[in-house]
């Protein structure tokens, strides 16, 4: 190898090293933040409420949000045996929505708990993913009940 070839190889290697390091420094590794206001940990949720579950959250990211997901599932006996009867069904919900921007305030009543849902302990899990693929999640323990009562005014809501 002549000197010119060696310098060319060294120059290309140095350029490749600089480009790769620049990519690493600029990559987004920060997870999004989830501020879940409602439902809160320990809330009683009304089975069969025609207004749906009051969901209120804010999602924040340093770069760009991509989506959020809500998962509702039973937590009877710490995921062991359920208390479902022939008249009830274990309530489950799993849905994703798209997000954009660096922050999003979300308020909806899309989670409908049917009249025949099994009362008891449930987990509500909220996941948020940013555009770089970083994911955060929060978990709250709630209870489904026929006696939960209304603690939220739905008159001014769609």
N, C-alpha and C positions, 0 to 999 in steps of 0.2 A: 504494500500500500504506500502510495506517495503521501506527502505532507498535505497536499490539497484535499485528498479524500478523507484523511483523518480529521482535518479541521471541519469539513463538511458534515461528517458524522457527528462530531462533537457539537457543532452548531445546531443540527437538527435535534439531537438528544436534549440539549439545553432548552430549545424552544418548546419541545414536547413537555418537558418537566415544568416549565413556567405555565403553559396552557393548562395542564392537568391540575396544578396547584391552585391556579386562579379559579377553576371550576369548583374545586373543593371548598374554597373560602366563600364563594358566593352561594353555595347550595343551602337551601332552607332546611334546618333540622329542628326548628322550634315547633313544638306541638301547639295546636290551637287551644284556646281557653273556653270552657263551658261554664256559664253562670246560670244555673237552673233555679228559677224562682219558685215555680209551681209545676207539678206537685212537689212538695217538700217531704223530706224524710219524716215518716211517721203519720203522714196524712191519711185520713179515712176518705175513700172515694165511693161515691154513691153508685150502686149497681142499678143499671137501667135508666140513669139520668139522661133525659132526652137532649140535654145541652152538650153532652160529652165532657171529657176530662179537660179542665182548664190547664193548658200547657203554655208556659211562659218562660222563655230562655233567651239569653244573649250569647252569641258566639263571636269570639275575637281571634284574630291571627295577625302575625307580624307582616305577612306577605299577601296571601289570597286564600279565602275559604273555598271549599269545593262542595261539601255536602254534610248533612247530619242525618242520623237514624235514631228512631225510638224503638226499643224492644221492651215489651211487657210480658212477663211470664210468671207462673206460680212459684212461690217459695214456701210451700207447705213442707214442714219438717225438714227445712234446709235442703230442698230439692229431692227429698225422699218420696215417701208415699203421699199421694194427694188425698184430699177430703171430698172429691167429687162424688156425687150420688147419681142415681139414674135420672134425676130431674135437673141436674146442673152440669155445666161444662167448665173445665178449666179455661179461663180467659187467657188468650195469647194475642199479641199484636206485634207486628214487625213491619216498619215502613221507613223509606228513605226519601229525603227531599234534597234538591240542589240548593246551593248557596253561592253567592258571589260577593266580591269586595273583601275588605279587611274586617268588617264587623257586620253583624246582622241581629236585629231584635225580632224574635219570633213569638207570635201569640196566635194560638188556634184552639179549636175544640174538635179536632178530627178523630180523637180516640174515643170510640163509643163502646161502653161496657154493656153487654146485653143483659136483659132481665134474668136469663138463666145462668149467669156467671156464678161460679162457685165462690162463696164468700171466703175470705181469709187473707193470708199474707202473700204479697206479690213483690217482685222486683221490677222497677222501672229503670231501664238503662238507656242513657243517651250517649251517642257517639258523635264525634265531629272529626272530619277529615279535611286537611287543607290541600291546596293544589299540588304540593310537593309529596303528598301521601302520608304526612305525619298525622297520627290519630290520637285523640284523647277520649276519655269516657268518664261518666259519673254514674253512680248507682244510688238509688234511693229505695228504701223499704216503705211500701204503702200497704194499706189494708182495704180490701173491697168489702162493702157492707151494705145491707138494705137500710140500715139506720144511720147512715153517714150524715144526712141532712145537708142543706145548702149553706155554704159559707162564701159564695161568690155571686154577685149580682150579674145576671145575664141579660137584663132588659136592654142595655145599650149596645149589645153585641150582635153581630150577624150570625 
